[in-house]
Amino acid sequence: MAVRAPPPATSVVEAAAGVEVDMASMVPAGRSARRYGAAVRALLPEPGPVDPVAAHAAIARPAPDGRPWVAMNMVASLDGAIAVEGVSHALSSPADKEVFGALRGVADVILVAAGTARAERYRLPRPSPERQTERRARGQAPFPRMAVVSATLDLDPAGSLFTDLPVGFEPSERPFVYTVTDAPEPRRRQLAPVAEVVDVGTGSASLTTLLADLHGRGVAMVLAEGGPTLVGHLLAAGLVDELDLTIAPLLVGGEGLRMVHGAPAQLAAMTMAHLWEADGFLFTRYVRSANR
Ligand SMILES: NC(=O)c1ccc[n+]([C@@H]2O[C@H](COP(=O)([O-])OP(=O)(O)OC[C@H]3O[C@@H](n4cnc5c(N)ncnc54)[C@H](OP(=O)(O)O)[C@@H]3O)[C@@H](O)[C@H]2O)c1
């Protein structure tokens, strides 16, 4: 379970959202917040340079009863595209990678749908030794654990997600594959040596059951990285506590996917917790208004 920083000075916007932010994570004037070569500055709640790693580590994310806190991280163009030619890479930037890494740094589990894992050729996360030390100091495992959701189990057991293990990686930390009771048996057998395969439904995986399973394993914070089908299921079940949406200063056009697919239309009010900027990219953080 993640251990968070002691109660900090709380800003007006964060207080309105019921969320605490450690103002000490704001970078003192004159110091650089650059890690990937782009300086990130906060626009709200307090303008000024910001260190995304320290800032995300200082945010309290209280797990709701019976499940972990669920944050969702996505990137979209100004006109709402979430992929260019089938992948999101063209929408990213050095600062986006910095914020993405900061969020991964605080997650106990990274949750991704099989479609995105296939399209984006997912690998296991590789936190730097410094980041691993920070995680241990917070009471977290050095590596966030991957969890993939799939009904068909169309996942390559020889693929990099299962075989390209980072230095220091414990085999007991191999990815979860959350699936359904009626998943194809041969594929289940192929994945069993390289993944922990867990049934959470029939026909379609129940995200509520999945999160209850993670909660039972002591997981306090899940970072969902999409894609749109998974996001749809999470939204439909009311399981998104936080949205960290990067808005890339690009127009993409075309007929691309939007962030959510397949969920029934329903309004869920969100409250802005912070807004950062770097090189024209906006880094938004919203929390569910119900969390106030
Ligand atoms: N811009 C961004 O931030 C961002 C983030 C993520 C993804 N993307 C983009 O999104 C695209 C991929 O989207 P996608 O349409 O493939 O959607 P997706 O949500 O990534 O994947 C859908 C697949 O995930 C599995 N799945 C999802 N929910 C499930 C559930 N409840 N139970 C069982 N299986 C479930 C199924 O896999 P099986 O078919 O194996 O059963 C389903 O076919 C890519 O172009 C990627 O680049 C963009």
The ligand as a MOL file (V3000), in Angstrom:
LIG
                    3D

  0  0  0     0  0            999 V3000
M  V30 BEGIN CTAB
M  V30 COUNTS 48 52 0 0 0
M  V30 BEGIN ATOM
M  V30 1 N -4.0180 8.5670 -26.6850 0
M  V30 2 C -4.0290 7.7430 -25.6590 0
M  V30 3 O -3.8260 8.1580 -24.5100 0
M  V30 4 C -4.2850 6.2780 -25.8840 0
M  V30 5 C -4.2710 5.4050 -24.7750 0
M  V30 6 C -4.5180 4.0630 -25.0030 0
M  V30 7 C -4.7910 3.6040 -26.2670 0
M  V30 8 N -4.8120 4.4660 -27.3090 0 CHG=1
M  V30 9 C -5.0840 3.9920 -28.6640 0
M  V30 10 O -6.2610 3.1890 -28.6470 0
M  V30 11 C -6.1750 2.2270 -29.6990 0
M  V30 12 C -6.5410 0.8400 -29.1760 0
M  V30 13 O -7.8940 0.8590 -28.8900 0
M  V30 14 P -8.8370 -0.4300 -28.9020 0
M  V30 15 O -10.0290 -0.1030 -29.6900 0
M  V30 16 O -8.0620 -1.6680 -29.2300 0 CHG=-1
M  V30 17 O -9.3460 -0.4960 -27.3870 0
M  V30 18 P -8.6460 -1.0570 -26.1030 0
M  V30 19 O -9.5360 -0.6790 -24.9610 0
M  V30 20 O -7.2290 -0.6720 -26.0320 0
M  V30 21 O -8.6610 -2.6430 -26.3020 0
M  V30 22 C -9.8390 -3.3650 -26.4920 0
M  V30 23 C -9.5460 -4.8100 -26.1570 0
M  V30 24 O -9.1650 -4.9110 -24.7830 0
M  V30 25 C -9.7800 -6.0330 -24.1940 0
M  V30 26 N -10.7740 -5.5740 -23.2530 0
M  V30 27 C -11.0950 -4.2940 -22.9180 0
M  V30 28 N -12.0270 -4.2890 -21.9570 0
M  V30 29 C -12.3080 -5.5860 -21.6790 0
M  V30 30 C -13.1780 -6.2450 -20.7800 0
M  V30 31 N -13.9690 -5.5710 -19.9250 0
M  V30 32 N -13.2070 -7.6100 -20.7830 0
M  V30 33 C -12.4190 -8.3070 -21.6040 0
M  V30 34 N -11.5660 -7.7440 -22.4730 0
M  V30 35 C -11.5060 -6.4040 -22.5030 0
M  V30 36 C -10.3400 -6.8340 -25.3510 0
M  V30 37 O -9.2170 -7.5950 -25.7800 0
M  V30 38 P -9.2600 -9.0010 -26.5350 0
M  V30 39 O -9.5820 -8.6470 -27.9480 0
M  V30 40 O -7.8830 -9.5490 -26.3520 0
M  V30 41 O -10.3230 -9.8170 -25.8840 0
M  V30 42 C -10.7140 -5.7460 -26.3330 0
M  V30 43 O -10.8010 -6.2270 -27.6580 0
M  V30 44 C -4.7480 2.2790 -30.2260 0
M  V30 45 O -4.7540 3.0030 -31.4260 0
M  V30 46 C -4.0030 3.0590 -29.1590 0
M  V30 47 O -2.9210 3.7990 -29.6960 0
M  V30 48 C -4.5560 5.7990 -27.1460 0
M  V30 END ATOM
M  V30 BEGIN BOND
M  V30 1 1 1 2
M  V30 2 2 2 3
M  V30 3 1 2 4
M  V30 4 1 4 5
M  V30 5 2 4 48
M  V30 6 2 5 6
M  V30 7 1 6 7
M  V30 8 2 7 8
M  V30 9 1 8 9
M  V30 10 1 8 48
M  V30 11 1 9 10
M  V30 12 1 9 46
M  V30 13 1 10 11
M  V30 14 1 11 12
M  V30 15 1 11 44
M  V30 16 1 12 13
M  V30 17 1 13 14
M  V30 18 2 14 15
M  V30 19 1 14 16
M  V30 20 1 14 17
M  V30 21 1 17 18
M  V30 22 2 18 19
M  V30 23 1 18 20
M  V30 24 1 18 21
M  V30 25 1 21 22
M  V30 26 1 22 23
M  V30 27 1 23 24
M  V30 28 1 23 42
M  V30 29 1 24 25
M  V30 30 1 25 26
M  V30 31 1 25 36
M  V30 32 1 26 27
M  V30 33 1 26 35
M  V30 34 2 27 28
M  V30 35 1 28 29
M  V30 36 1 29 30
M  V30 37 2 29 35
M  V30 38 1 30 31
M  V30 39 2 30 32
M  V30 40 1 32 33
M  V30 41 2 33 34
M  V30 42 1 34 35
M  V30 43 1 36 37
M  V30 44 1 36 42
M  V30 45 1 37 38
M  V30 46 2 38 39
M  V30 47 1 38 40
M  V30 48 1 38 41
M  V30 49 1 42 43
M  V30 50 1 44 45
M  V30 51 1 44 46
M  V30 52 1 46 47
M  V30 END BOND
M  V30 END CTAB
M  END
